[in-house]
Amino acid sequence: MATELTGTGNKRAGKFTPNMENFRVSLSYEGLKLKKSNKDKTIEDLKRKYSR
């Protein structure tokens, strides 16, 4: 008995957004830190602010 594949793959609908606390820890490993003025902003806000 063969298994038939229908072509419906595992597709993700959402976009990955990291947890802000994990992002701060990651920055600290690299010797970086967020400015106090950016402390309460989301990652999306920071991307918009620093995008070129």
N, C-alpha and C positions, 0 to 999 in steps of 0.2 A: 504494500500500500504506500503510495507516494503522497507526500504532502504538497498541496498546491499553494503557491504564493500568489497573493492578489495584488501586490504592488503598493499596498498601503503601508508606508513606512512609519517609523516613530518620528513624528514631526513636532517640534516645539512651537508653541504659539507665543509664548512670552519672551521678553528680552531680559537677560541677566543683569541685575543691579546688585553690586556688592553691599554688604552691611557696612555702615559708616564706621563702627567701632573696629571692625576687621581692617578697614582701610587705614585707620590711624595707627594700628599696630604694625601694619605692613610698612608704613612710612617710617615709623620709629626704627625698624630693623635696618632701613637704609640711611639712618642718621638724619631724617627729615622730620618736620612737624608742621602742622597747620598753623597759620596765623590766628591770633585771637579773634580778629574780625571775621574769619571764615569758620569759626568753631561750630556755629549752629546751622550752617548751610548744608544742603544735601549734595551728593556727588553730582547730580544733574546741574544744580546751580553753579557749582565750581567749574564744570565743563563749559557751561555757557560763558562764564566770566573770563576764563583763560583760553578759549578757543581762538584760533587765528583765522 
